């Protein structure tokens, strides 16, 4: 049975999605941003732990406004997910220029918000820079001693991110990321503070920055955001096939570090803006690796990793929520590494968040390597 979400459905609207007319329950922005706590069917208050999924895309994001998105959110609701993250793209060039379309002109973003609201999902807006062809990854974006490139980057990035924040405000988005893993830019503290201030001028929801697990101490502007966002790819064990107990213990040190970070900033809340594991026997050592192995050992290790994360993270008083990487709507041959549509991931989510809550998560029957949706 689908769990109720923290909104009341009033009526319906009909929207055109990829040429198909779909009737959806209507959710007003006023309802979505209401300050009055609303309890869900299982008694979870509005400010309960965020059970989130990053809904990704194979290309620019058109799929977020498609019928596949409707189906995806139905499936996620069954698994107990009540928040989703969407990551609109801008492109960054080697010379520092950031280019994008105005968010209000991108029809599939507006449709994505409508579909999410109709499904009762709350929204985390997490704009990304498409670095392909210019940098190895977003953590490598930097311009050395080229001050003109730095200025070009921050000026054009501010235009992009403020436009996205303005769209998020209009759309009733509750959490907004001003940046994601830009590790070699955070030393430019005043530039980032200027961007955060500009975002706050147009957006009054919660503002975060999402830093990688190993660069949290190098972000000098945590005081300027509301929540500390973490990409939680912490290594948990060097063992080839670590037991549940070893994985459980492996979280002790990350939690100590995160609790200390929160305390240093007046008990500022922390949330896992991204967490995930690929199906690999190296996933406990290198959770960031997209390596894939089609073996029962790798599948069971991944299932243990997801289960232990679900069991431990929600119990930490300083952690507000977690967003799993990733779920791509519809079938796509590139949707392989980190896919939360895999049976072992679905099983773990269903047991801990969804309709199967309370079942024995140690029962591995029916989940085998090579199985699919």
Protein Blocks (a to p, Z undefined) as FASTA:
>chain_A
ZZddfbdcfbdcdddeehiacddddddfklmmpcbdcddfkopafklccdddddddfblo
mmmmgmklmmmmmmmmmnopabdcddddddddfkopacdddfklmmklmmmmmmmmmnop
acdddddddfehkamblklgcehjalklmmmmmmmmmmmmmmmmmmmmmnopabdcfbeh
ilklmmmmmlmmmmmmmmmmmoccdcdddddfklmmmpcklmmpmbdcdddfbcfbfcfb
dcfklmmmmmmmmmmmmmmmmmmnooiacddfbgcddddfklmmmmmbccdcddfklmmm
mmmmmmmmmmmmmmpmkbgbdcdddddehjdfklmghpakbmklmmmmmmmmmmmgoiaf
klmghiaghiaZZ
